[in-house]
Amino acid sequence: MYFSKKLTVGVLAGMVISSGSLLHASGSANDNANENGVENSSKNGKNDVPENVIVMVGDGMGMGQMEIASMLEYGKEGELFIESLEHTGMTSTYSADNNVTDSAAAGTAIATGTKTNNGSIGVDEDGNEVDSILDQYQDDGKKVGVISNNTVTDATPASFTASVADRGSEEDIAEQQYEEKYDVLLGGGGEFFGADEEESEDRLVDDFQESGYEYATTEEELEEAGTPDKLLGLFNDSYMNYKTDKDDVDSEEPSLQAMTESGLDVLSQDDDGFFMMVEGARIDHAAHAADATGVWQEMIEFDQTVEQVVTWAEDRDDTLVVVLSDHETLGMSATETMDVDGLKDIEVSPEYMAQQLETREDSDQYTDESIQQVFSEYANIDITDEELEAFRANIEDDEGEVYPEYQVGWEIGSIIADHYGVGALDTEIRAESDTGGHTGEMVPLFATGAGSENFTGYMDNTDIKGLIEEASAEQTGSGKENGRGHGNN
């Protein structure tokens, strides 16, 4: 990460657990089998160990989110693609200082194998920097990248690429991502790179371009970028739009699938292998609002991206794909009373609905008429006077100031969820939660491809990094030197 690189070669189950060239300490290039009797492979033969690792994170994805998406998309007898992957497990998610994690602590646990406090990224609970699995792959001369439809500087991508005490330090995270010269960065967050400024000495995006990065800001520009050596794509100043809203806001953003395809094209150019993290981030955002329609749409896009990646990898024998969640959000469930057809008729997110509300002339409070109109037009709900009063109370602080639009969207979503019978934590619990309504539930994990057989059963989120290292432990040979001088160890 940004501070000193402290890649430490440790021993796990009698094997050196760091990846790539450092791993040849566990055996010579001529070894034909490991201690478990599993045949090792050569570069020219059948490969049972991964040279490429793709970690796919469905942020906030619990079993409830999966079932809601499956039911709305395929009906009660359908299933998501990720459910077809051959190796499955469940992970616990607590953080160092809380039984319920936030995305920063959870991302750090997955990426580094280390528990940390909520809000911290790439450091342990005492604030000491810890390297991620992505760092280890880069140190071995392999290409690396992160993709998210949140900001690329938010908790999950940042956990693989930065070290900060506070997840809110997104400008510092962007600076670290520039200093470390990661090969692919695709997502939102342009404001943290100075992309929203026309001219400035502090425009970090200019520094990326001067360092040789191809830069894209729209789906069309991403397509035109082709397969450069390094690729930066910032498609929104903030997080990228919900799938439900893209048509209504005339979005020119690429889909998660399009970003992932570009990432694969760039990273797979190097025969030495690569590490890529792909995040379906807005599953979590929709879940915070109890937005079952949004969860459905975001989950299906994520699931289709998983299928895209697995299809890319299935004709190869050198790629491990791990699909998992960092935590569950809002205790969502597909209840018996859930109105599937009614939810499918909703076409925009609660956050978009919040943006359509009109304020009074003398304050920032919303008019009764606009609140009623928004619920009627976008959610097919005629809210009662009692619901209107409760809604007002939930979107204002003690001084009568209205919360930001995304939090107003949370309350709109909760009313919609209640009307359509969606299982979710109520407003009071979410309001009292430091994480905005995360839960401590175990979350699912799926794996396929080279080295995936050990990703089964119950595990902690800190086990993921070690399992990837163990799967990669029989690789031999050294990677070529990368742009930061690492690799020819």
C-alpha positions, 0 to 999 in steps of 0.5 A: 500500500502507500506506506512501506511495502511489508510483504512478509513470507509466512508459513501456512500449513507447511507452505509459503503463503505469499503468491507468485515468485515468492511462492517458489520457496515452497518447492522447486519448479520441478516438483510434480505434486504437493504434500497433499498429493495434488498434481502441480502444473507447468505453464504448458500443462493442465493448471490446478493453481491460479495465476489469475485471481478474480474476487467479486464482492456483492456489497451488502449481499445476504441470503435475503437480497439473493432470494428477493432478486431471484424471486423477482427475476425468475419466480419462486423456482428460479435461481441466480447464476452464482448459486450454480458455482460448485464450492460454497461456504458462509463467512462471519463478518464482525469487526475488531470493535463491533459485532456488526461490521461496516464496509471498511473493516469488512473490506480490510478483513477480506483484502488483508486477512486482518480484523480492524475497527469500523471506519478503518481501511488497510490498517489493523486495529492499532493503526498499523498498515497491513498489505492486501492480497492485491499488493502481494500480486503487484509485488510479484510483477502481476497486473492488478486492478479494482472495479466498482460502481461506487467510487473507486475510493470507497471502502471496498476498493480502497481496502485493496489499494490504500491504507487510511485510518478514516474511510472518509479520506477519499482524496488521500485514497486517490493519491495512494492509488496514483502513487502505487500505479495500479493497472486498472481503476474503474468506477465513480469518484471523479471528484476525489481525483479533481476530474470535476475541475477544468483547470487546477494544479491539483488535478490528480487525473492529469497526473494519471494521464501524464503517467501513461494511463488511458482515461475514460469518462463515459461508456463510449470512451471506455470502448474507444480506450481499447486495451492500454497498458493502464486504464483509469475510468471515472464515470461519475463525480460521486457513485455511479447511478442505480441501474433503475435510474440510468434511463431517467437521468440520461446516464452515459455510464458503462454497466458493471459488465462493460467495466469488467470486460475492459478490466479483463482485457487490460489485465489479461494482456500479461501472461504472468497473471493478474488480480482483479477485484470487482464490486457490485456496490449498489446492492448495499445502497439499495438495501439501506433504503429497504429498496427491494426493486433496487436490490433486484436490479443491482443483484441481477447486474452483479449476478450477470457479471459473475456469469460473464467472468466465469464464462471467460475463465471456464475455458482456462485452467489458470483462474480462480473466481471467488464471489462473496459478500462483505456483510448483510444490510438491513436484514432484508428477506423475501416474506410470504406477503411480499408483493412481487408484481407491485415491486416490479412496477416501480421504475426508479430508486427511492433516492431518485424519488427524493430528488423530485420532492419540492421544498417550501418557499420559506424553508428546506422542508418539503411540501405535503403536496410533493410528498404525496405526488412522489409516492403516488406517481413513482410507487403507486402509494397513496400515503395516509396523513399519519404516514406523512407526519411520520415521514416528516419526523424521520427525515428531519433532525432535532433542529428541523433540518432535512437530511441529505437526499440519500437519507430521505430516500431511505425513509421513502424506501422504508414506506414502500417496503412496508406497503409491499410486504418486504422484510427489513429492519425498521427505521428506528433500528437503522437510525440508531445503527452506526452502520446505517443498518448493517447486520451481523448475519453470516453471508454467502461465499461461492468459488470456482476454477483453479484452487477453489476446492478449499472455499467451502464450509464455515469461515471467517472473513479474515480466512479469504486472503489465506485461502487465496494464498494457499491456492496459489502456493504451488506457482513457480517462476518469477514475474517480470518487473512491474512499473514500481520495480517489483517482481524480479525477486 
